[in-house]
Amino acid sequence: MMINYQGEDFTETEFYGREILEAIQLTNKFPTPKKVLIEMLEEMIQEQLDLIDKEELNHYIHAKK
């Protein structure tokens, strides 16, 4: 599935990767602590829940444990 964002087409992976990088840049903390990255990723997952493949989400939750 392609996602159109600001006139550009991205795959879901590219779009989520871009969202993660933007979140990191907004923290102005480099390197960004793992805990902060996980919190940002979880917040992004909640915001995008309707777009995320449920099986992929379950893999992420299982891998996190």
C-alpha positions as CSV (number, residue, x, y, z in Angstrom):
1,M,0.0,0.0,0.0
2,M,1.3,3.5,-0.9
3,I,0.8,6.5,1.3
4,N,0.7,9.9,-0.2
5,Y,2.3,12.5,2.1
6,Q,2.8,16.1,1.0
7,G,2.5,15.2,-2.7
8,E,5.0,12.3,-2.5
9,D,4.2,8.6,-2.5
10,F,5.8,6.4,0.1
11,T,5.5,2.7,0.9
12,E,4.3,2.1,4.5
13,T,7.8,1.2,5.6
14,E,9.2,4.4,4.1
15,F,6.5,6.5,5.7
16,Y,6.8,5.0,9.2
17,G,10.6,5.3,8.9
18,R,10.3,9.0,8.0
19,E,7.9,9.5,11.0
20,I,10.4,7.9,13.3
21,L,13.3,10.1,12.0
22,E,11.2,13.2,12.3
23,A,10.3,12.3,15.9
24,I,14.0,11.8,16.7
25,Q,14.9,15.2,15.2
26,L,12.2,16.9,17.3
27,T,13.8,15.6,20.5
28,N,17.1,17.3,19.5
29,K,18.9,14.5,21.4
30,F,21.5,12.6,19.6
31,P,22.0,9.8,20.2
32,T,18.5,9.3,21.2
33,P,18.1,6.9,24.2
34,K,16.4,3.6,23.4
35,K,13.6,4.2,25.9
36,V,12.7,7.5,24.2
37,L,12.7,5.8,20.8
38,I,10.4,3.1,22.1
39,E,8.0,5.6,23.6
40,M,7.9,7.6,20.4
41,L,7.3,4.4,18.4
42,E,4.5,3.3,20.6
43,E,2.8,6.7,20.5
44,M,3.1,6.6,16.7
45,I,1.6,3.1,16.6
46,Q,-1.4,4.3,18.6
47,E,-1.9,7.3,16.3
48,Q,-1.6,5.1,13.1
49,L,-3.4,2.0,14.5
50,D,-6.0,1.8,11.8
51,L,-3.2,1.8,9.1
52,I,-1.0,-0.8,10.7
53,D,-1.2,-4.5,9.8
54,K,-2.3,-6.3,12.9
55,E,0.0,-9.2,12.3
56,E,3.0,-6.9,12.1
57,L,1.9,-5.2,15.3
58,N,1.8,-8.5,17.0
59,H,5.3,-9.3,15.8
60,Y,6.5,-6.0,17.2
61,I,4.9,-6.6,20.6
62,H,6.3,-10.2,20.7
63,A,9.8,-9.0,19.8
64,K,9.7,-6.2,22.4
65,K,9.1,-8.8,25.2
